[in-house]
């Protein structure tokens, strides 16, 4: 996993052309930036250039860039539900954060 300015990228090797291909994975359904390199040494530079060009293009066009998802989510619960979640997580032997993450993953069918 690569990271630059909060954006994370996934890289795959395409052996049919002998190149590494990367794409931003934490910015929504469609990758906002892609990049490629023939070698590992240049990969980070190409990733950073791709993000910088994307951000510059957004500035030039006067549009708000797609922000990367941080993985943090502020959640407000009623006190009764908060207590039930805390009890359930304690019974499961996991943190409240992990318990909520597991519940959401289960609900989303992961």
C-alpha positions in Angstrom: 0.0 0.0 0.0 1.3 3.4 -0.9 0.2 6.7 0.7 0.6 10.4 -0.2 -1.3 13.4 1.1 -3.9 11.0 2.6 -4.5 9.2 -0.7 -3.8 5.5 -0.7 -2.9 3.5 -3.8 -2.9 -0.1 -4.7 -0.4 -1.4 -7.2 -0.5 -4.5 -9.5 2.0 -5.8 -11.9 0.9 -6.4 -15.5 3.3 -9.1 -16.8 1.9 -8.8 -20.3 3.5 -5.3 -20.7 6.1 -5.5 -17.9 4.7 -2.5 -16.0 3.4 -1.7 -12.5 0.0 0.0 -12.5 -1.3 1.9 -9.5 -4.7 3.5 -8.7 -6.0 5.5 -5.8 -8.4 3.3 -3.7 -9.7 5.5 -0.9 -11.5 8.2 -2.9 -14.8 6.6 -3.8 -16.1 4.4 -6.5 -13.9 5.7 -9.3 -10.2 6.2 -9.1 -9.3 9.8 -9.2 -5.7 9.1 -10.2 -3.8 6.3 -11.8 -0.1 5.9 -12.5 2.4 3.4 -13.9 6.1 2.7 -13.9 8.4 0.2 -15.3 10.3 -0.2 -12.0 9.7 0.1 -8.3 12.2 2.9 -7.9 10.1 5.3 -9.9 6.7 4.2 -8.6 6.4 6.5 -5.6 7.4 9.5 -7.7 4.8 8.7 -10.3 2.1 8.3 -7.6 3.0 11.6 -6.1 3.1 13.3 -9.5 -0.4 11.8 -10.3 -1.9 13.2 -7.1 -0.2 16.6 -7.5 -1.5 16.9 -11.1 -5.0 15.9 -10.0 -5.0 18.5 -7.3 -3.6 21.2 -9.6 -6.2 20.4 -12.2 -9.0 20.7 -9.6 -7.6 24.1 -8.6 -7.4 25.3 -12.2 -10.9 24.2 -12.9 -12.2 25.7 -9.6 -13.6 22.4 -8.4 -13.3 20.7 -5.0 -11.1 17.6 -5.2 -12.4 14.3 -4.1 -11.1 13.9 -0.5 -9.7 10.6 0.5 -11.6 8.6 3.1 -9.8 8.7 6.4 -11.4 5.6 8.0 -12.6 7.8 10.8 -16.3 8.2 11.4 -18.0 10.3 14.1 -21.1 8.5 15.3 -23.7 9.7 17.8 -25.7 7.1 19.6 -28.4 7.5 22.2 -27.1 6.6 25.7 -29.2 3.4 25.9 -27.8 2.2 22.6 -24.3 3.2 23.5 -24.6 1.1 26.7 -25.9 -1.9 24.8 -23.1 -1.7 22.3 -20.5 -1.4 25.1 -22.0 -4.4 26.9 -22.1 -6.4 23.6 -18.5 -5.6 22.8 -17.3 -6.5 26.3 -19.1 -9.8 26.1 -17.5 -10.4 22.7 -14.1 -9.5 24.1 -13.4 -6.8 21.5 -13.3 -3.0 21.6 -16.4 -1.0 20.9 -14.7 0.2 17.7 -14.1 -3.3 16.5 -17.5 -4.5 17.5 -19.2 -1.7 15.5 -16.9 -2.4 12.5 -17.8 -6.0 12.6 -21.5 -5.2 12.8 -21.3 -2.9 9.8 -19.3 -5.4 7.8 -21.9 -8.0 8.6 -24.7 -5.7 7.6 -23.0 -4.8 4.3 -22.5 -8.5 3.5 -18.7 -8.6 3.7 
